[in-house]
Amino acid sequence: MEVPAVNLKAIVLVHWLLTTWGCLLFSGSYTWGNFTVLAVGVWAIAQRDSVDAIIMFLIGLLITILLDIIYISLAYPRDRSLTDLQRFSSGMAIFSLLLKPLSCLFVYQMYRERGGEYIVNLELESSPDSCDGFLSVGRDRSSYQSIDQHDAPCPYPDLDSKPAPHPF
């Protein structure tokens, strides 16, 4: 599936605006959590080549999805009629929460474009020293060569016995 190109500045700007409006009703940890992640997003904008900045922004967005669900469900005013400002503020906080998974998709695409190689492997085979199944996150290192092993001897020690290269 081809993901359309979206500007990181637009993602940060939209979430900043929605978070600012959401802070009219929700404060405290909602404000600190979301604005801290948005600060990391500004760092990812400033450091265009940094894979670390974009992956930290992505992880922060994923964490704030869970934290926003918890905070909005606990801090939402109950048993009273809401003013128009409170209804608007809670609507913007919920809208920001609904947009975050889509933003995560776009940020992950940007991460891949910057050269990120983290993949999630779900191993279902059991080994003697591990559980039946586990989730591991890491880099794909299948194309790397270990520096502990010595290279195999050259198959053509003298250049005269080497076959001619094939033109492509």
Residue pairs with C-beta under 8 A, 6 or more apart in sequence:
3 105
3 106
3 109
6 106
6 109
8 41
8 44
8 45
8 54
8 107
8 110
9 45
11 41
11 103
11 106
11 107
12 38
12 41
12 42
12 45
14 99
14 103
15 34
15 38
15 41
15 96
15 99
15 100
15 103
16 38
18 92
18 93
18 95
18 96
18 99
19 31
19 34
19 35
19 38
19 93
19 96
21 88
21 89
21 92
21 93
22 30
22 34
22 89
22 90
22 92
22 93
22 96
23 30
23 31
23 89
24 85
24 86
24 88
24 89
25 77
25 85
25 86
25 89
25 90
25 93
26 71
26 72
26 75
26 89
26 90
26 93
28 75
29 67
29 71
30 67
30 68
30 71
30 72
30 75
30 93
33 63
33 64
33 67
33 68
33 71
34 64
34 68
34 96
36 60
37 57
37 60
37 61
37 63
37 64
40 53
40 56
40 57
40 60
41 57
41 60
43 50
43 53
43 56
43 57
44 50
44 53
44 54
44 56
44 57
46 53
47 53
48 114
49 114
50 114
51 111
51 114
51 115
51 116
54 107
54 110
54 111
54 114
54 116
55 111
55 116
55 118
57 107
58 104
58 107
58 108
58 111
61 100
61 103
61 104
61 107
62 104
64 100
65 97
65 100
65 101
65 104
68 93
68 96
68 97
68 100
69 97
72 90
72 93
72 94
72 97
76 90
77 86
82 90
111 118
117 139
117 140
118 137
118 138
118 139
119 137
119 138
119 139
119 140
120 135
120 136
120 137
121 135
121 136
121 137
121 138
122 133
122 135
123 133
123 134
123 135
123 136
124 132
124 133
126 132
126 133
156 162
